[in-house]
Amino acid sequence: MTEPPEPAAAILDTLSTALNAAGYWLPIDGKKAVAEALLQYRSDEVEKWRRRAARRAIELGRAERTLELAAATARSWADDHNGADCARAVLDALTAYPAKETP
C-alpha cells in the first residue's frame, strides 16, 4: 500500500499543476512559499474549528448536567410531596423527549 503524500507536497503539486495549466511560471521557492502559506492557513482553520467544537462540547455537557439536576430535583420534590403537580409537570417536561446523542 502506498502512503498518501504529505499535505505540503500535495499542496505544492496542486499549485504547480494549476500554475502550469494557466501558463504561469513561478520559481520553486515561490511555489513552496505559497504552499506553506496555504498549509498554515489550513492548520489555523482546523485549530479554530477544534476549539469551537471543544467549547460546544463543554457547553452541551453543562446543559445536559443542568437538566439532569433539574429532573432529579423534580423527582425528589414529587416523591416528598405526593407527586405535587408543579414538580410532576417539570419532570414530565424534562423527560418528554429521549436524550439525543451529542456529536
Residue pairs with C-beta under 8 A, 6 or more apart in sequence:
4 10
5 13
7 39
7 42
8 35
8 36
8 39
11 35
11 38
11 39
12 31
12 32
12 35
15 31
15 34
15 35
15 38
16 31
19 25
19 26
19 31
26 34
57 102
60 102
61 102
64 99
64 102
67 94
70 90
70 94
71 91
71 94
71 95
74 87
74 88
74 90
74 91
74 94
75 87
75 91
77 84
77 86
77 87
78 84
78 87
78 88
78 91
81 87
